Amino acid sequence: MNMFKLSDEHQAIFELARDFANKEVWPKARELDETARFPSELFAKAHQLGLLNAFVPESVGGLGLGVFAHSLIGEALSLGSAGFCTAALANELAAVPVILGGNEAIYKEFLAPMVDEPHMAAYCVTEPGAGSDVASLKTTAKKAGDKFILNGSKMWITNAGHAKWFFVLAKTDPAAGHKGMTGFVVPANSPGIIMGKKEDNMGQRCSDTRGLTFENVEVPARYMLGKEGDGFRLAMGAFDRTRPVVASGAVGLAERAMLCAIDYAKQRTTFGKPIAEHQAVAFMIAEMARDIEASRLLVWKAANEIDAGQRNTFTASIAKLLAADSCMRITTDAVQIFGGYGYNREYPVEMLMRDAKIFQIYEGTSQIQRLIIARHLLEQ
């Protein structure tokens, strides 16, 4: 595709998502932040528009949209609320290992219902003692006849309290390191699943984040994805597809912060003129635009590569790193432009700054992205 011009289809998808974000989500963003309430009614509207669960394969009735299209949706929805965007597109992170596992029966049982209803799902890999170091996870799944017995704890699980099912990574052969990990689809109503409290997070507060404990949870063997030992490959393979989408969310949030800063800078006057006419402020806004455009192009490149069947790990990590770090800087500068008002909860930029921080942490910290990038270059 032309990297600098959207196709008519992609333009229509982006405009649909952006209009929804501007008209329905952004006006409720402050309320969602203050109440930390899960926005079920917005998810229902997004589902009606085809913006939720649009990744479901065409073989089971879904749209089967690619990563590029999802990146456009991610940027647009994050213009409305990064927390809403994270919860909406976390479904993709849970579903990608299922799709990569290639089990049509599981598609029909767990993915097909998402076409008819705004069902949520959750990706359960992170543990209290295993975040970036996935290989050190402790959750186990022991074979017992035609089922597995799942035991362990997961932490920081997005959508946990509202999910219909979980993708769970567990060790089936603890002695085999990452080659002993296996992925499972686990229905959320399975006996033995203990739901933790909703975490009181600094930002993206409407996103439901919890811990989960699995105590002797019986998982039918037919819910195993791929074969035993495929779990790490499936879990990590998801990141090549979801990191561009996460990065697109950072782009959307950064753009909202820039728009807020521009609007305020045109209205606020000092020394007899709008602060936008002061070079110090104008340059900050110019640098915001520079970083947003650069981040967006990297997102598009990473998404285009994976959609074309090419490996995009290197580009996806660069996109995630630049978009996340730029978003944090841009929201911080937006607060600076607002001055004392920016530090006050009456104005939106302090919320945007809090929402931005998690982009440097989840789906691989900015430090992990640097490690991936450096490793790729040094192994050439």
Stockholm file with secondary structure:
# STOCKHOLM 1.0

chainA/1-380         MNMFKLSDEHQAIFELARDFANKEVWPKARELDETARFPSELFAKAHQLGLLNAFVPESVGGLGLGVFAHSLIGEALSLGSAGFCTAALANELAAVPVILGGNEAIYKEFLAPMVDEPHMAAYCVTEPGAGSDVASLKTTAKKAGDKFILNGSKMWITNAGHAKWFFVLAKTDPAAGHKGMTGFVVPANSPGIIMGKKEDNMGQRCSDTRGLTFENVEVPARYMLGKEGDGFRLAMGAFDRTRPVVASGAVGLAERAMLCAIDYAKQRTTFGKPIAEHQAVAFMIAEMARDIEASRLLVWKAANEIDAGQRNTFTASIAKLLAADSCMRITTDAVQIFGGYGYNREYPVEMLMRDAKIFQIYEGTSQIQRLIIARHLLEQ
#=GR chainA/1-380 SS CCTTSCCHHHHHHHHHHHHHIIIIIGGGHHHHHHHCCCCHHHHHHHHHTTCSSTTSCGGGTCCCCCHHHHHHHHHHHHHHCHHHHHHHHHHHHHHHHHHHHTCHHHIIIIITHHHHSCCEEEEECCBTTBSSCGGGCCCEEEEETTEEEEEEEEEEEETGGGEEEEEEEEESSGGGGGGGEEEEEEETTCTTEEECCCCCCSSCTTSCEEEEEEEEEEEEGGGEESSTTCHHHHHHHHHHHHHHHHHHHHHHHHHHHHHHHHHHHHHCEETTEEGGGSHHHHHHHHHHHHHHHHHHHHHHHHHHHHHTTCCCHHHHHHHHHHHHHHHHHHHHHHHHHHGGGGGSTTSTHHHHHHHHHGGGTTTSCHHHHHHHHHHHHHTC
#=GC SS_cons         CCTTSCCHHHHHHHHHHHHHIIIIIGGGHHHHHHHCCCCHHHHHHHHHTTCSSTTSCGGGTCCCCCHHHHHHHHHHHHHHCHHHHHHHHHHHHHHHHHHHHTCHHHIIIIITHHHHSCCEEEEECCBTTBSSCGGGCCCEEEEETTEEEEEEEEEEEETGGGEEEEEEEEESSGGGGGGGEEEEEEETTCTTEEECCCCCCSSCTTSCEEEEEEEEEEEEGGGEESSTTCHHHHHHHHHHHHHHHHHHHHHHHHHHHHHHHHHHHHHCEETTEEGGGSHHHHHHHHHHHHHHHHHHHHHHHHHHHHHTTCCCHHHHHHHHHHHHHHHHHHHHHHHHHHGGGGGSTTSTHHHHHHHHHGGGTTTSCHHHHHHHHHHHHHTC
//
